[in-house]
């Protein structure tokens, strides 16, 4: 029986330049699934969850699925303090998964 590779490991395996796009795709896919949207339907990432038609319960369901896929805890408070997908992505890439998205430190001259 083969185990699937955790999403966090898939992100790690990507070049840094591709990680944010992959994470955004994952997050948008989860939000679309919750709204029963097709893959090709447009979902604005800069609009409030509530303007998009989400209820608090649906947002928490998306949070739970993202936690399971990423293997990290996402604070409910942080989620509601980041009420758009774009802001949630900033929180994920900065606060929770910063080690995957930080620029490599500049090498010191020898």
N, C-alpha and C positions, 0 to 999 in steps of 0.2 A: 504494500500500500504506500503510495507516494504522498508525502506531505506537500502542500502548496507553500511556496516561498512567501513569508510575510511581506506585506506591502512596504514596510519600513526598509527591509533588506533590498527590495527591488529599487526603491528610491536611492539607497546607498550605492547600488551597482551602476546607476546612471552617472554620466558626467554632470558636474555641478550645474552647468549651463542648461541642462534639461530637467532638473529636479523640480523646479517650481511649476513648470508646465504640466508635468506628470501629476504633481500633487493637486494642482488646480483641476485637472481633468477628473481625478478621483472625487474631489469635493463636489464639483458640479454634477457629476454622475449621481452621487448620493442624493443631492437636493432634487434633481430631476426625477429620480426614482420615487421619492417621497410624494412628489406632485403628479405622479403617473404620466410624466412627459416622455415623448420619444427622444431618442438620442440626438436627432437632427433639429429638434425644436430649440429656439433661442431662449436662454435664461439670463436676464440681466444680472450681473454680479455686483452692481453698485446700488441696487434697490434693497430696501429693508425687507427682511424675511416676511414681515407681516403684509407689506404691499404686494409681495409675490403670492400671498394666499396661505402662508404658513400659520399654524396655531402653535402655541407654546409646546403642546404635546408632540407635534410633528417635528419641531426643532430638536427636542430632546431625543426623539427617535433617531434622527440623523446623527446627532452627537454620539449616541451609543454605537451606531454602526461605524462611524469614523474611528472611535476609540478602539473597537475590535479590529479594524483593519490596520490601524497604525500602531497599535500596542502601547498607546499613551493615554493618560487621563486628560480630558478636556473639561475644564471648569465650566459648570453651567453659568456661573456669574460672568466669566470671560466671554462665553458664547453670546449672552444677552447684552454684554457691553460692546460686542462687535457685531452689530445687527445687520451686516451685509456679508455676502460671500467674500468680497474683496477684503473687508476688515478681518474676517475670520482667517483668511489666508495669511494676512500680515501677522496675526497672532500666532498661527501655526509655524510660519517660517522664521519668526523672530523669537518668540518666547518659548515655544515647546520643542521645536525641531531646529533650533538655531545652528547646532553643530553640523547639520546637513546643508545649510544654506549660506553660512558665513563665507565671506571671501577668504581665500587662503592668505595667511599672513605673508607680508612681503619678506623676502629673504634678505638678511643683512649682508652688506658688502663684506667680503673677506679681505 
